[in-house]
Amino acid sequence: MSYGLKLLALSLLKAWGLFAMGLFLIFYFKNGAVKVALDSLISYGSIFAFSVIAFAIIYYYFKNWKYITMPYSLKLITQPKDENRETAVFVDKFIFFNRFTNILYFRNKNAIDLKLYQDKKDEIMHFLGFHNKSIEIDIKPLYRKWVKIELYELPNSFNFEIRKLKKGYLYYGLSSKGDYYISLENQTSMITVAESGSGKSNLLNLLLYSIFFNYGLGTNEDSNISSTVLIDLKGNELSLYKYKGTQFIDNIEEVATIFTELKEVMYNRYKEMQINGDKLYKGKPIYVVIDEVGTIGTYHDKKLRDSIFNDMIELFQKGRACKIIFLIFAQKCDSTNIPSNVLTNIQSRILMKTDSEFNTNSMIGTKEQIQNITHIDVANFNKGRAIIKDGISSQISLIQVPYVSEEQHRQTVQHFSYHLKT
């Protein structure tokens, strides 16, 4: 409080001093007399102007009080490393709040300590009163001595709307920038890791909706996708999608067979690319969706299991260029469920709620790296909250996956079956 009042007093004195000096010089040069200039400063008009300035400054401080006092309250201080100025410290200063973009700007005379802001993210959230709200903050450096704090609201839950699906894109949900899409051209093979009850099934079905929406009317001319392979060894999640251009597999022997066939398709596409001099296959993509990949990793026949994973590695390494894209879902990503050499060849990653540090470290990074993305621990994520790492740009985003009720899921599956039923 005292620090804020001190800043307010200094701002008033500085503004009044500059205004008085400017006014004095104007009257002095106009009338050529010091006494006349001084008398003009205490006129009713000048007093009114001083009052307006005071009101504007006090209103500014009142409206931005918590932002102005935050650097001092949270000790956001940079001490210069110059040996001759060891005792000098600089408190970060609030510059302004852009209410159109919801971005706060702070500056330090010496340099901004970005790590200090990252480490105090929870304290910043609490100080600003956002700790009990569905609000996230994104802290980024700006220029050499500035930092910007972007405030954005990411709902804890929202319902899926079929109108959000777009031709040429896969729809993932909502991010700080709005609806989150990845184009079919930029989609790479991806793995999603999450514990039961995290909303993983919602994401799985959401991506399948996007895939089948891109089938259009189901004709070859109208479809953006060549075909889709659905692998579910538990046999209960993906069996509803019995559409044209779709193959459903629920036993591991057929998985080995289809991977052999996909490798043949891959080789043929590579030959076509070599003939045409293309680096990326110009035809339509094939999507391979695997639910609970751990059922392959824990299968008793080691020879068959290793053969499947070896094929997967080759398909991951060469698949994107020839547009064979895998979307894999798992509860765990340890070596028991999926070999590490398979995991390292998967470009895109999604992490949802999990209490496993191994899952977190393998998918996105350490706890400190997660704190740079969200102030909420991954183990405490609400249903549908996810961190996604783009396989091409490596950009990491926090998203919320929409909720799909059982009734809505049934209706959506029926909706696609009108055009895509076999």
C-alpha positions in Angstrom: 0.0 0.0 0.0 2.7 2.5 1.0 4.7 1.8 -2.1 1.7 2.4 -4.3 0.9 5.7 -2.5 4.5 6.8 -2.9 4.3 6.1 -6.6 1.0 8.0 -6.8 2.5 11.0 -5.0 5.6 11.0 -7.3 3.4 10.7 -10.4 1.2 13.7 -9.2 4.3 15.8 -8.4 6.0 15.0 -11.7 2.8 15.7 -13.7 2.1 18.9 -11.9 5.7 20.0 -12.1 5.9 19.4 -15.9 2.5 21.1 -16.5 3.4 24.1 -14.3 6.8 24.5 -16.0 5.2 24.3 -19.5 2.5 26.7 -18.6 5.0 29.2 -17.0 7.1 29.2 -20.1 4.1 29.7 -22.4 2.9 32.7 -20.3 6.5 34.1 -19.9 7.3 34.0 -23.6 3.8 35.4 -24.4 3.9 38.3 -22.0 7.6 38.8 -21.3 7.2 39.2 -17.6 7.8 36.7 -14.7 5.2 38.2 -12.4 2.5 37.9 -15.1 3.5 34.3 -15.8 3.4 33.4 -12.0 0.0 35.1 -11.6 -1.3 33.1 -14.5 -0.4 29.8 -12.8 -2.8 30.5 -9.9 -5.7 31.5 -12.1 -9.0 29.5 -11.9 -8.3 28.0 -15.3 -4.9 26.7 -14.2 -6.3 25.3 -10.9 -9.0 23.5 -12.9 -6.3 22.0 -15.2 -4.3 20.9 -12.2 -7.4 19.2 -10.8 -8.2 17.4 -14.1 -4.6 16.1 -14.1 -4.9 14.9 -10.5 -8.2 13.2 -11.2 -6.8 11.5 -14.3 -3.8 10.2 -12.5 -5.8 9.1 -9.4 -8.3 7.3 -11.7 -5.5 5.6 -13.5 -4.0 4.4 -10.3 -7.3 3.3 -8.9 -8.1 1.3 -12.1 -4.6 -0.3 -12.3 -3.7 -0.5 -8.6 -3.0 -4.2 -8.4 -0.9 -4.1 -11.6 1.1 -1.1 -10.4 1.8 -2.6 -6.9 2.4 -6.2 -8.1 6.2 -5.8 -8.8 6.8 -4.5 -5.3 4.5 -6.9 -3.5 5.9 -9.9 -5.3 9.5 -8.6 -5.2 9.9 -8.6 -8.9 13.3 -6.9 -8.6 16.4 -7.1 -10.8 19.8 -6.3 -9.3 22.5 -5.3 -11.7 25.6 -7.5 -11.9 28.0 -4.5 -12.2 30.4 -4.8 -9.3 30.4 -1.0 -8.8 26.6 -1.0 -8.3 26.1 -4.0 -6.0 23.6 -2.2 -3.8 21.4 -0.8 -6.6 18.2 -2.6 -7.3 15.4 -1.9 -9.8 11.8 -2.8 -9.2 9.9 -3.7 -12.3 7.5 -1.0 -13.4 4.0 -1.5 -14.8 3.7 0.2 -18.2 0.1 -0.4 -19.3 -2.6 -3.0 -19.7 -4.0 -3.5 -23.2 -7.6 -4.5 -22.5 -8.3 -5.4 -26.1 -5.7 -8.1 -26.1 -5.6 -8.7 -22.3 -1.8 -8.2 -22.2 0.0 -6.6 -19.3 3.4 -4.9 -20.0 6.2 -4.4 -17.5 9.6 -2.9 -17.8 12.8 -2.7 -15.8 15.5 -0.1 -16.1 18.2 -2.7 -16.0 16.8 -6.0 -17.5 13.8 -8.2 -17.0 14.4 -11.5 -15.1 12.0 -13.7 -17.1 12.7 -16.8 -15.0 11.6 -14.8 -11.9 8.2 -14.2 -13.5 8.0 -17.9 -14.5 8.9 -19.0 -11.0 6.3 -16.7 -9.4 3.5 -17.6 -11.8 1.3 -19.0 -9.1 1.9 -16.0 -6.9 1.0 -13.7 -9.8 -2.2 -15.6 -10.4 -3.1 -15.4 -6.7 -2.2 -11.7 -6.4 -4.3 -10.8 -9.4 -7.2 -12.8 -8.0 -7.3 -15.4 -10.8 -6.4 -18.5 -8.7 -10.0 -19.7 -8.5 -10.9 -18.9 -12.1 -10.4 -20.6 -15.4 -7.8 -18.1 -16.4 -4.3 -18.9 -17.6 -1.3 -16.5 -18.1 1.4 -16.7 -20.7 4.7 -14.9 -19.9 6.9 -13.9 -22.8 9.9 -11.6 -23.1 9.5 -8.4 -25.1 12.4 -6.3 -26.4 15.4 -6.3 -24.1 13.9 -4.9 -20.9 10.2 -5.7 -21.2 8.0 -8.6 -20.3 4.4 -9.2 -21.4 1.9 -11.2 -19.5 -1.0 -12.4 -21.6 -4.2 -13.2 -19.7 -6.6 -15.6 -21.3 -9.6 -17.7 -20.2 -9.7 -21.3 -21.1 -13.0 -22.8 -20.0 -12.9 -25.9 -17.9 -15.6 -27.4 -20.0 -17.7 -26.7 -23.2 -19.9 -28.7 -25.4 -18.9 -30.0 -28.9 -20.6 -28.3 -31.9 -20.5 -30.1 -35.2 -20.4 -26.8 -37.0 -16.8 -26.4 -35.7 -15.6 -29.1 -38.1 -13.8 -27.8 -41.2 -12.8 -29.3 -44.5 -9.1 -29.8 -44.7 -8.5 -29.6 -41.0 -8.6 -31.7 -37.8 -10.4 -29.9 -34.9 -8.8 -30.3 -31.5 -10.7 -27.8 -29.3 -10.0 -24.4 -27.9 -6.7 -22.6 -27.2 -5.8 -19.1 -26.0 -6.0 -18.0 -29.7 -9.5 -19.5 -30.3 -10.4 -22.7 -32.0 -7.4 -25.0 -32.5 -7.0 -26.7 -35.8 -4.2 -28.5 -37.6 -4.5 -28.8 -41.4 -4.4 -32.2 -43.0 -1.2 -31.2 -44.8 0.6 -30.3 -41.5 -0.7 -33.2 -39.4 2.1 -35.5 -38.3 1.9 -38.9 -36.5 0.8 -38.2 -33.0 0.5 -39.9 -29.6 -1.9 -38.9 -26.8 -1.1 -40.1 -23.3 -3.6 -39.8 -20.5 -5.1 -41.7 -17.6 -8.6 -43.0 -17.5 -11.2 -40.2 -17.0 -9.1 -37.5 -18.5 -11.2 -36.9 -21.6 -9.0 -39.0 -23.9 -12.0 -40.7 -25.5 -13.6 -37.3 -26.2 -10.4 -36.3 -28.1 -10.3 -39.6 -29.9 -13.9 -39.3 -31.1 -13.4 -35.6 -31.9 -10.5 -36.3 -34.2 -12.5 -39.1 -35.9 -15.4 -36.7 -36.5 -12.9 -34.4 -38.2 -11.5 -37.3 -40.3 -15.0 -38.5 -41.4 -16.1 -34.9 -42.0 -13.3 -34.7 -44.6 -14.8 -37.7 -46.3 -17.5 -35.3 -47.5 -20.2 -37.3 -49.3 -18.0 -40.3 -49.4 -17.1 -40.2 -53.1 -13.5 -40.2 -54.2 -13.9 -36.8 -55.7 -15.4 -35.2 -52.6 -13.1 -36.8 -50.0 -9.9 -35.3 -48.7 -8.8 -38.6 -47.2 -7.9 -41.9 -49.0 -8.9 -44.3 -46.2 -8.8 -44.8 -42.5 -7.7 -47.8 -40.4 -9.1 -48.2 -36.9 -7.3 -50.5 -34.5 -8.9 -51.3 -31.2 -7.9 -54.6 -29.7 -10.4 -54.1 -26.9 -13.0 -53.8 -29.6 -15.4 -51.4 -27.8 -14.5 -47.8 -28.7 -14.0 -47.7 -32.5 -16.4 -50.5 -33.6 -19.2 -48.0 -34.2 -17.4 -46.4 -37.2 -18.5 -48.8 -39.9 -18.1 -46.5 -42.9 -16.9 -46.8 -46.4 -13.2 -46.3 -46.8 -12.7 -47.5 -43.2 -11.2 -50.7 -42.0 -11.8 -51.9 -38.4 -9.3 -54.3 -36.8 -9.7 -55.9 -33.4 -7.1 -58.7 -33.3 -3.3 -58.4 -33.3 -2.7 -60.8 -36.2 -4.6 -58.4 -38.5 -2.6 -55.5 -37.2 0.6 -57.2 -38.4 -1.1 -57.9 -41.8 -2.3 -54.3 -42.3 1.1 -52.9 -41.3 2.7 -55.0 -44.0 0.2 -53.7 -46.5 0.7 -50.1 -45.4 4.5 -50.5 -45.9 3.8 -51.7 -49.4 1.6 -48.6 -50.0 4.4 -46.5 -48.6 7.0 -48.0 -51.0 4.7 -47.5 -54.0 4.0 -43.9 -53.0 7.8 -43.3 -52.6 8.4 -44.6 -56.1 5.7 -42.3 -57.5 7.3 -39.3 -55.6 10.7 -40.2 -57.0 9.3 -40.3 -60.6 7.6 -37.0 -60.2 10.5 -35.4 -58.2 8.2 -34.7 -55.2 9.3 -34.4 -51.6 5.8 -34.8 -50.3 3.2 -37.1 -51.7 0.5 -35.1 -53.6 -2.2 -37.6 -53.1 -4.6 -38.1 -50.2 -3.6 -39.2 -46.7 -4.2 -42.5 -45.0 -5.0 -42.3 -41.3 -4.3 -45.1 -38.8 -5.9 -44.7 -35.4 -4.9 -47.0 -32.6 -6.7 -46.9 -29.3 -4.8 -48.3 -26.3 -1.6 -49.1 -28.0 -0.5 -50.7 -24.7 -2.5 -53.8 -25.7 0.0 -54.4 -28.4 3.0 -53.7 -26.1 1.8 -56.2 -23.5 0.9 -59.0 -26.0 2.4 -62.3 -25.0 3.9 -63.2 -28.4 7.2 -61.3 -28.4 8.1 -62.1 -32.0 4.8 -60.8 -33.3 4.9 -57.8 -31.0 8.4 -56.8 -32.0 7.6 -57.2 -35.7 4.6 -54.8 -35.4 6.7 -52.2 -33.5 9.5 -52.4 -36.1 7.0 -51.8 -38.8 5.6 -48.9 -36.9 9.1 -47.3 -36.6 9.6 -47.5 -40.3 6.1 -46.1 -41.0 6.7 -43.3 -38.6 10.0 -42.4 -40.1 8.9 -42.3 -43.7 5.1 -42.1 -43.3 4.6 -38.3 -43.2 6.3 -37.7 -46.6 3.9 -40.3 -48.2 1.0 -39.2 -46.0 0.5 -42.2 -43.8 -0.4 -40.6 -40.5 -0.8 -42.4 -37.2 -3.0 -41.1 -34.3 -2.1 -43.3 -31.2 -3.7 -43.2 -27.8 -2.3 -44.7 -24.6 -2.6 -44.5 -20.8 1.1 -44.9 -20.3 4.2 -44.4 -22.5 6.7 -46.5 -20.6 8.7 -49.3 -22.3 6.2 -51.9 -21.2 3.5 -50.3 -23.3 5.4 -48.8 -26.1 9.2 -49.2 -26.8 11.3 -46.0 -26.5 12.6 -46.2 -30.0 9.0 -46.2 -31.2 8.1 -43.2 -29.0 11.0 -41.1 -30.2 9.9 -41.4 -33.8 6.4 -39.9 -33.1 6.6 -36.2 -33.9 3.4 -34.7 -32.4 2.4 -35.3 -28.8 -0.6 -34.6 -26.5 -0.5 -34.9 -22.7 -3.7 -35.0 -20.7 -4.4 -35.6 -17.0 -1.8 -38.1 -15.5 -0.2 -38.5 -12.2 2.8 -40.3 -13.8 6.0 -38.1 -13.9 7.4 -40.5 -16.5 4.5 -39.8 -18.8 4.9 -36.0 -18.2 8.7 -36.0 -18.7 8.5 -38.3 -21.8 5.7 -36.4 -23.5 6.4 -32.7 -22.8 9.1 -32.2 -20.3 9.9 -31.5 -16.6 7.6 -30.0 -14.0 9.4 -26.7 -14.5 8.8 -26.8 -18.2 5.1 -27.6 -17.6 4.9 -24.6 -15.3 5.9 -22.4 -18.2 2.8 -23.6 -20.0 0.2 -23.7 -17.2 0.1 -23.0 -13.5 -2.0 -26.2 -12.9 -0.2 -29.4 -12.3 -0.9 -32.1 -14.9 -2.2 -34.5 -12.2 -4.9 -31.9 -11.4 -6.0 -31.2 -15.0 -9.7 -31.0 -15.5 -11.4 -33.4 -17.9 -10.4 -32.4 -21.5 -7.5 -30.1 -20.6 -4.4 -31.0 -22.7 -1.0 -29.8 -23.7 -0.2 -30.3 -27.4 3.2 -30.2 -29.0 3.1 -29.6 -32.8 5.3 -32.1 -34.7 6.4 -29.5 -37.3 6.9 -26.3 -35.4 7.5 -27.8 -31.9 5.1 -25.1 -30.7 3.5 -26.1 -27.4 -0.1 -25.0 -26.7 -2.6 -25.5 -23.9 -6.0 -26.5 -25.1 -9.4 -27.6 -23.9 -11.1 -30.5 -25.7 -14.9 -30.1 -26.0 -17.2 -32.5 -24.1 -19.2 -35.0 -26.2 -22.2 -36.6 -24.4 -23.1 -40.2 -25.1 -26.3 -39.0 -26.9 -24.4 -36.4 -29.0 -21.8 -39.1 -29.9 -24.5 -41.5 -31.0 -26.2 -38.7 -33.1 -22.9 -37.7 -34.7 -22.0 -41.3 -35.6 -25.5 -41.6 -37.2 -25.0 -38.3 -39.0 -21.9 -39.5 -40.8 -23.4 -42.9 -41.6 -26.0 -41.3 -43.9 -23.3 -40.6 -46.5 -20.6 -43.0 -45.4 -22.4 -46.3 -44.6 -21.1 -49.3 -46.4 
